[in-house]
Amino acid sequence: MRLEVDAVIFDDFGTLRYSPSKQEDIIYPIFRILTKRGLSITKETFLNQYFKMDALYRKRLTETFQESLLDNMIANVLESLGFEPEAHKSAIKESVDYGLSTRSVRWYPHALSVLSTLRKRGYKLGLISNTHWRILESFRTELENIVDVITLSYEHEYAKPHPSIFLTTLRKLGVKANRCLHVGDDPVADVQGAKSVGMKTVFIKRTNLQANADIIITSLGQLLEILDKKR
């Protein structure tokens, strides 16, 4: 089956990029920097409060798809423990920057070459990422040279499968839903979410999960086989 579309939108983690190995929870390097910046707080007290707020965040995300920024969560944790967030704004940013820098992330095989080929063929490209971790500016610059539109859930304030995040991206790309393809690895966030607004879908099967997508692939290179050169 071949798909005739004008634009292709990709999920990020699990679709284009992945973490190569199990890594320390990001909150631990964040805590280390906060204490280095002079915040007098015990590890147990900080972590207990953080994990309580994280559980509430995840519950709200599941129920409403409302997203929030990790930096703001850290600020809320400190405020709940009696600190003035505004007075420690730079320390919060530095700690989160450091935490993010400890993440090891790689592109899946063929990801960059597929994106480059699709752009050369004339397709508009977008990226929608569910993340409350802000991306570092260096990576944003890299992405801006690869895709036309970047929509991040923490900036949009709603995460996939909420329809607004797809509709906003379609509007920025200037394409109709039925002329756009969404590629992702999550049966609900990516496939159901994109279908709900009328987009065509490709499910990249990297696990045992099943999805009701228009097309199922096992590697990104297969996209080039199902997408004709744009006329």
Secondary structure, DSSP 8 states (H G I E B T S, - for coil): --B--SEEEEESBTTTEE-SS----THHHHHHHHHHTT----HHHHHHHHHHHHHHHHHHHHHH-B---HHHHHHHHHHHTT--GGGGHHHHHHHHHHHHHT---EE-TTHHHHHHHHHHTT-EEEEEE--SS---HHHHHHHHTT-SEEEEHHHHSB-TTSHHHHHHHHHHHT--GGGEEEEES-IIIIIIHHHHTT-EEEEE--SS-----SEEESSGGGHHHHB----
